[in-house]
Amino acid sequence: MSDSAFHYVEGVLHTEGVSAASLAEQFGTPLYVYSRDALTRAYHAYADACAGRKAAVHVAVKANSNLAVLNVFARMGAGFDIVSSGEFARVLAAGGRAENTVFSGVGKSAAEMREALEAGVKCFNVESIPELHALNEVAKSLGRKAPVSLRVNPDVDAKTHPYISTGLKSNKFGVAFADARATYAQAHAMPNLEVVGIGCHIGSQITEISPYLDAIDKLLELVEQIESDGMSIRHVDVGGGLGITYDDETPPDIGDFVKTLLDHIEKRGHGQREVYFEPGRSLVGNAGVLLTHIEYLKPGEEKNFAIVDAAMNDLARPAMYEAFHRIVPVVKRDAQAHNYDIVGPVCESGDWLGRDRELAVEPGDLLVICSAGAYGFVTSSNYNTRARAAEVIVDGDRARLVREREEVKQLFAGESILPD
Ligand SMILES: *Cc1c(COP(=O)(O)O)cnc(C)c1O
């Protein structure tokens, strides 16, 4: 809780100028709470380091796709990185622009390609030869040329969790490095495609710069070959993936990270190319928390459980990756701390949010699950027919509801029972 957006005032946790206790009272729990100031500062860290350089920031929508969050970024001039037509619709609804949007993802449908091409997206990040053919066909039917960048798999180890490492040969993502030059030649030969760039995305929650430099070196080596084959590569997309501090990780500072990569590319003689960044987690992860309320304390012989009203359907990361989230009380108590597993009401043993935490708490207390702004609400589900949480953005001393709490009747509104 060192981040200035979330801090204690006289023993009560606040987001900017608003106490978490008053948020729980006003909006109920479980509740996702974001700080506009934290979102703004993280974006500025990227944008300021890019200022005056040939570089662009495309916010990875999948990390947090709430309209108000996207709108905060759009107002600051951000571009966006999308992986579905659903995300594209959100970007447009949030005030983002097609011409600042790049379309990533391994399985775009023809309908998604058509819609994005008609709207005029900046670039398609293509991941396979069949996808090149499909995009060429779509572009032909529209009498257009589609701007294309290949996502190359540089086969570097990002040294992160296997589920979020994407740049190894064994991953489903990208065109294999060894096949990339020939794949570019194929793209070049397709009349309705225009090769404009190259990219990679080597993983997520990466806390070192060196895997990026290794990946960039491999991409630039390819760029030189591809250009000698008669294509021109205008941009190099270095992907997203910069990590955040959940516990004791020490990722590089965003500004240092951006400058190091830009300087490296320049030193390698490629400073004329535009560099794209696609950050997700590092923009939103520590700008959000999940607020929850303790229903019961259940002491046991081997373990004590704090049963809270948030569950794996609200925040899937612990169940999915055994991810660590710091968990702190909203009101600090002057009492004996005990060891608890923080668990939800869902009928799965995998339904836990934190293990072995020392907490001085009583039933009815509020807890905050920290660092929940990225891959939090967006991966939530209705498992156990649980309505999804509300979302709030705090801006100074005001809090605004930016997504209503779901109602149970919405959850089966599209269902029907069989006729007689
Ligand atoms: C998920 C993803 C990102 C964002 O990754 P973070 O780890 O959240 O920064 C960027 N680009 C692509 C292609 C992605 O799939």
The ligand as a MOL file (V3000), in Angstrom:
LIG
                    3D

  0  0  0     0  0            999 V3000
M  V30 BEGIN CTAB
M  V30 COUNTS 15 15 0 0 0
M  V30 BEGIN ATOM
M  V30 1 C -2.3070 -9.2950 -23.2640 0
M  V30 2 C -1.5910 -8.5750 -24.3400 0
M  V30 3 C -1.0000 -7.3410 -24.0710 0
M  V30 4 C -0.9720 -6.7130 -22.6950 0
M  V30 5 O -0.2100 -7.4620 -21.8090 0
M  V30 6 P 0.0860 -6.9120 -20.3170 0
M  V30 7 O 0.8850 -7.9900 -19.7010 0
M  V30 8 O -1.2240 -6.7190 -19.6570 0
M  V30 9 O 0.8340 -5.6330 -20.4660 0
M  V30 10 C -0.3950 -6.6850 -25.1120 0
M  V30 11 N -0.3690 -7.2090 -26.3660 0
M  V30 12 C -0.9410 -8.3950 -26.6550 0
M  V30 13 C -0.8830 -8.9140 -28.0320 0
M  V30 14 C -1.5610 -9.1180 -25.6580 0
M  V30 15 O -2.1040 -10.2980 -25.9520 0
M  V30 END ATOM
M  V30 BEGIN BOND
M  V30 1 1 1 2
M  V30 2 1 2 3
M  V30 3 2 2 14
M  V30 4 1 3 4
M  V30 5 2 3 10
M  V30 6 1 4 5
M  V30 7 1 5 6
M  V30 8 2 6 7
M  V30 9 1 6 8
M  V30 10 1 6 9
M  V30 11 1 10 11
M  V30 12 2 11 12
M  V30 13 1 12 13
M  V30 14 1 12 14
M  V30 15 1 14 15
M  V30 END BOND
M  V30 END CTAB
M  END
